[in-house]
């Protein structure tokens, strides 16, 4: 059964440690689900202006709509943000502000974050997890924070184990759910005869 995994990352630089973490988390999920699982990764910095336009106009430009539609149609979501001032980045929050109310309802989500020091790691629990709970997503138990020293430690600090565990948890949440079916908001729910029936009386 084909499954779709989408990762969004709010890293601001290129290359970005947030993108690196998103890639590794998505790969861990795919490894658990098998070759039939497709993965797409989106860097929100590429649609930052479009997100602002959407906030101001209420309509997503085409490039942003592609990302929003991919998230809506995904069976599982990996969401990674850098941590600034003990919370998620403004770009990260703005993207989730423009999603429809029910886009993340019952969608399995794996949360990750990066920062310069491990002191920021609690932001995953006091900032990110409550936001996704409010959006009615199903958040995997294990969240993954990667500080600068985690990348420099050559994998001896448990980062690889945390990524593997989190990937397994998201894959398990995806596997027990039916594949996502995105409804066309413009699809007619009946024939024109039925819709016009009351007008003919």
N, C-alpha and C positions, 0 to 999 in steps of 0.2 A: 504494500500500500504506500503510495507516494505521500510524502509529508513535506511541508514547506516551513523552513526556519528563516526568520529575518533577524538581522542584528542591526541596531542603530547605535552609533557612537557619536558623542558630542565633543570629541577632541578638537582643539583649535589649531594645532600645529601639524605640520607634515614633515617627517613621520610623527605619528602620535602614539604614545603609550596606551591611550584609550582604544585606539584602533587595533593595536597589537593584542590587547586583552580581549577585545570583541572577537577577533579572528580565532584566538585560541579557544575561547568558550564555545563559539559556533562549531568549530572543528570537533570539540569534545562531544557536543550533542549529536553531530552527524555520525561520529564514530559509533555511538550507541544505537542510533536508529538505522544505520546501514546505508548502502549506496543509493537507495531510492529517495533518501531525504535530500532535498535541494536547499542550498543556503545562499542567501543574498545579504550583502553587507552594505549599509548606507552610512556615509559620513554626513552628519547634519551641517557641517561647515559649508558644504557644497550648496545647500539650499537655505542658508541663513537669511538672505535677503527675501527669498520667497516666503519664509515663515513670517517675517515682519509684514510683508504685503498681505498675507492671509489674515493676520491679526487685525490689520487696519481695514480691510475690505470685506472679510468674511468669505472670500473665494480663493481656493488654492491655485496658484499658477501651475502649469503642466508638470514641471520637474518635481514640485512638492507633491502634487497629486499622485505621481508615480510611487513616491515613498509611502504616503498615507494609504494608498490602495494595497501596497505590498504588506504593510503592517496589518491592515484589516483582514487580508486573505491568508495570513500566516497561521500555521498550527501552533507555533511557538515563537516567542520573542526573546531576544537577548538585548538588554538595554545597558549601555555603559556610558558613564559620565566622568569627567574629571571633577574633583572636589575643590571648590573655591569657598573660602570663608565658612567652612564646616557644613556645606550643603552642596547640592547639585548645581551645575552651571545654569546660567540664564538661558542659554541656547537649548539645553536639554529640556528645561521646564517649558519653554515656549513651544517646542514641538508637541509635547503632550497636551498643551493647552488648546491646540488647533484640531486635535482628533475629535471625532464625534463622540457623543456621550457613551455609546455602548460598544465602541470599537474594541476595548480591552476586556469587556465582560467575559468572565470565565476563560480568558486566554492565559495559558501557562507562560510565565515570564521569569527569566533568569536575570538577576541584577548584578552588575559589576561596577567598580569605580577605581579610579587611579588618583594618586596624590603624592606629594613630595615626602610625606612622612606618615607613618602608621597611625599617628594621632588622629588622622582624618577618617579612620576606618569606621568609627561609630556612625558616621553620616549615613551609611547604608541602612542602619536600623532606625535612626531617629528622623531621617528626612525622606529617603527613597521608599522604604517599605510602606510607611503610612500613605504616601501619595498613591502608590499602586494599589493599596488596599481600598482607598477612596474610589479609584477608577474600576474597582471590582475585578481586578486581575487575580489570577492564582499564582502567587509568587513562590518559587522554589525555596525550600528551607535554607539552603546554603547560598550565601552571597559571597562574592569574591572581591576583595580589595587588594590592589597591587601598588605598593609604595616603590619609590625609586630604588631602595635597597633590595627589594624583591627581584627586580630584573638583574641586578648586579650580582646576586648571590649564586648564580649558576644553577638554580633549581634546588638548592639544598635547604631552602626555608619552608618547604611545604606548598609553595604556590602551585606547582604542577598537580599535587594531590588535591588541592582545593578546587582547581579547575576541573579535574576529572570527576570528582564527587558531584559538583554542581551540574556538570553536563549530564551525568547519569540521572540526576533528579529531574531535570527538565525533560529529558527524553522519556522518562517514566510517566510524567504528567501528560505529555503529548500522546504517548502510545495508548492510553486508556480513554482518549477522547475521539469522537468522530471527526473526520477531516472537516475543516472549516468550509462552509458554503456561504459566499458573500451574495447577498440579495441585491438585485438591481433596483435602486430606488425609483426608477422610471418604468419598471415592469408593470404591465396592467394586471390587475387581479381578477378581471372578468372580461367578457366580450363587450364590444361597443353597444350591442343590443341590450345587454343587462344594465350597463351604465346609463343608457338613455331611457330605460324602461319607465322610470318615474316621470320623465318629461313628456311621455306620450299619453299619459292619462289625463 
